[in-house]
C-alpha cells in the first residue's frame, strides 16, 4: 500500500513539474464578448470614409450552379465589453464553392480600435450556410498600442467571444 501511495504521489509531482511552465508562464488572458454591427455602413448618416471600401467583389455562378466570389470587402463594427476589441473592422475574403448548403470562406481582417492607438490584423475562416448563418474563427496580432498581444475568437451569427493574450516579457 505504501508503495502504491508513493508511486501515485511521485506521478502527481512529476505531472505538476511538467505542467507548471504551461500554467505559470505569466501570460495574461483577457476574455471578451460582444456583437457585430453589420449595418454600420448602411445606417444614415454614413460619415466613415472606410465604408467606401465595401465591395461585393467578383462573384460568378459556375456551370454546376455553385457560387465563387473573390475579393469581397466588408466594413462593419465590433461592439465589445472590452475596449481592446471595440472598433471598425475591414475584412477581405474569398467565398469558395461548397455544397448546396455550405460555402467555405477564407480571408483576412483588420480592426482599428476606438479607444487605443493600435490595430489588430490576422486571418479568418468562415463557414457560411446557404440560409445565411455564419460561424467564424479568427486570430490576430496586435500592433501599435497592442504590441505584444495576440487575439483568438469566434463569431457565431454576429455574437463574438474570445480571449486576448498579453505575451509575457514582450519588448517591441
C-alpha positions in Angstrom: 0.0 0.0 0.0 2.9 2.4 0.9 4.5 1.6 -2.5 1.3 2.5 -4.4 0.8 5.7 -2.5 4.4 6.7 -3.1 4.1 5.9 -6.8 0.9 8.0 -7.0 2.5 10.9 -5.2 5.5 10.7 -7.5 3.3 10.8 -10.6 1.4 13.8 -9.3 4.7 15.7 -8.5 6.1 14.8 -12.0 2.9 16.0 -13.7 2.9 19.2 -11.7 6.6 19.9 -12.7 5.8 19.3 -16.4 2.6 21.4 -16.4 4.0 24.1 -14.2 5.6 26.2 -17.1 2.3 26.0 -19.1 0.2 27.5 -16.3 2.8 29.8 -14.8 4.3 31.4 -17.9 3.0 34.8 -16.9 0.7 35.3 -19.9 -2.3 37.4 -19.1 -5.5 36.2 -20.8 -8.4 38.7 -21.1 -11.8 37.3 -22.2 -14.2 39.4 -24.1 -17.7 39.1 -25.6 -19.6 41.3 -28.0 -21.6 41.6 -31.1 -21.1 42.6 -34.8 -22.9 45.6 -36.2 -23.1 44.8 -39.9 -25.4 47.8 -40.5 -22.6 50.2 -39.6 -22.1 51.4 -43.2 -25.8 51.4 -44.1 -27.3 53.4 -41.2 -27.6 57.1 -42.2 -25.7 59.4 -41.9 -22.7 57.4 -43.1 -19.7 59.5 -42.4 -16.9 56.9 -42.1 -14.8 57.1 -45.3 -13.8 53.4 -44.8 -17.4 52.5 -45.8 -16.4 53.4 -49.4 -14.2 50.2 -49.4 -17.3 48.0 -49.2 -17.4 45.8 -52.3 -19.2 42.7 -53.4 -16.1 41.6 -55.2 -16.2 39.5 -58.3 -19.0 36.9 -58.0 -19.6 34.2 -60.5 -22.1 31.3 -60.7 -20.3 28.2 -62.0 -21.8 25.8 -64.6 -22.6 23.4 -61.8 -24.7 26.2 -60.1 -22.2 26.8 -57.3 -21.0 30.3 -56.4 -17.5 31.7 -56.1 -16.6 35.2 -55.0 -13.2 36.8 -54.9 -12.0 40.0 -53.2 -15.2 40.6 -51.2 -14.6 43.5 -48.8 -16.9 44.1 -45.8 -16.8 47.0 -43.4 -18.5 46.6 -40.0 -18.3 47.5 -36.4 -17.5 45.2 -33.4 -19.0 46.3 -30.2 -17.4 44.6 -27.2 -17.4 44.6 -23.4 -13.6 45.2 -23.7 -12.1 48.4 -25.3 -9.3 46.2 -26.6 -11.8 44.8 -29.1 -14.0 47.7 -29.9 -13.7 49.3 -33.3 -14.3 49.2 -37.1 -13.2 46.1 -39.0 -12.4 45.7 -42.6 -12.5 42.1 -43.8 -11.4 40.9 -47.2 -12.2 37.4 -48.2 -12.9 34.8 -50.9 -16.0 32.6 -51.0 -15.4 29.1 -52.5 -17.8 26.6 -54.0 -19.0 24.2 -51.4 -22.1 22.0 -51.1 -25.6 23.3 -51.9 -25.9 24.4 -48.2 -22.4 25.4 -47.2 -19.8 27.8 -48.6 -16.3 27.9 -47.1 -14.8 31.4 -46.8 -11.2 32.3 -46.2 -9.7 35.8 -45.7 -8.1 38.4 -43.6 -9.3 41.1 -41.2 -8.1 44.4 -39.9 -9.6 46.3 -36.9 -8.9 49.9 -36.0 -9.8 50.5 -32.3 -11.8 53.3 -30.9 -10.0 53.7 -27.5 -6.4 52.8 -28.4 -3.9 53.9 -31.0 -3.4 50.5 -32.4 -5.0 47.8 -34.5 -5.5 44.0 -34.9 -4.7 42.1 -38.0 -4.9 38.4 -38.9 -6.6 35.5 -40.8 -10.2 34.5 -40.6 -12.0 31.3 -41.7 -15.8 31.4 -42.1 -18.3 28.7 -42.6 -21.3 30.2 -44.3 -24.6 28.4 -44.9 -27.0 29.0 -47.8 -29.6 30.1 -45.3 -27.4 33.0 -44.1 -25.9 31.6 -40.9 -22.2 32.0 -40.2 -19.5 30.7 -37.9 -16.1 32.4 -38.0 -12.8 31.5 -36.4 -10.3 34.3 -36.3 -6.9 35.2 -34.8 -4.6 38.1 -35.0 -1.6 40.0 -33.8 -1.7 43.5 -32.2 0.2 46.5 -33.5 0.8 50.0 -32.1 -0.7 50.1 -28.5 -1.5 46.4 -28.8 2.2 45.3 -29.5 2.8 42.1 -27.6 -0.8 40.9 -27.7 -2.5 38.2 -29.7 -6.2 37.5 -30.1 -8.3 34.4 -30.8 -12.0 34.2 -31.1 -15.2 33.1 -32.8 -18.1 34.9 -34.3 -21.4 32.9 -34.4 -24.0 34.8 -36.3 -22.8 38.1 -35.1 -22.1 37.1 -31.5 -18.4 37.4 -30.5 -16.4 35.7 -27.9 -12.7 35.0 -27.4 -9.6 35.9 -25.5 -6.8 38.4 -25.8 -3.4 37.2 -24.6 -0.7 39.5 -23.4 2.7 37.9 -24.1 5.0 38.0 -21.0 8.2 39.9 -21.3 7.4 41.2 -24.8 9.5 44.2 -25.8 8.6 45.9 -29.1 
